[in-house]
Amino acid sequence: MMNKIFYLAVNRNRIKSVDLGLVDPKHAGIGRGGNYYRYNGSLTTPACDEGVLWTVMQD
């Protein structure tokens, strides 16, 4: 589960944070016929820790 997603905002070159609350992957369509990609990687922000399993939904 994730608590927050960080993204770069084009507007005024600020970094913003959006609080999503709790996101349960079971409700994202994984395992219910939805198309998705998975790969091992790392965090995108410093300290860039490894050991992250990224899941990207097609839609």
ChimeraX attribute file (.defattr): number of C-alpha atoms within 10 A of each C-alpha:
attribute: neighborCount
match mode: 1-to-1
recipient: residues
	/A:1	9
	/A:2	11
	/A:3	10
	/A:4	13
	/A:5	11
	/A:6	12
	/A:7	11
	/A:8	10
	/A:9	11
	/A:10	8
	/A:11	7
	/A:12	6
	/A:13	8
	/A:14	10
	/A:15	11
	/A:16	11
	/A:17	12
	/A:18	10
	/A:19	11
	/A:20	10
	/A:21	11
	/A:22	10
	/A:23	12
	/A:24	9
	/A:25	12
	/A:26	10
	/A:27	9
	/A:28	12
	/A:29	12
	/A:30	15
	/A:31	11
	/A:32	9
	/A:33	7
	/A:34	11
	/A:35	12
	/A:36	14
	/A:37	10
	/A:38	10
	/A:39	10
	/A:40	10
	/A:41	13
	/A:42	15
	/A:43	13
	/A:44	11
	/A:45	8
	/A:46	7
	/A:47	8
	/A:48	11
	/A:49	11
	/A:50	11
	/A:51	10
	/A:52	13
	/A:53	12
	/A:54	13
	/A:55	13
	/A:56	12
	/A:57	13
	/A:58	8
	/A:59	6
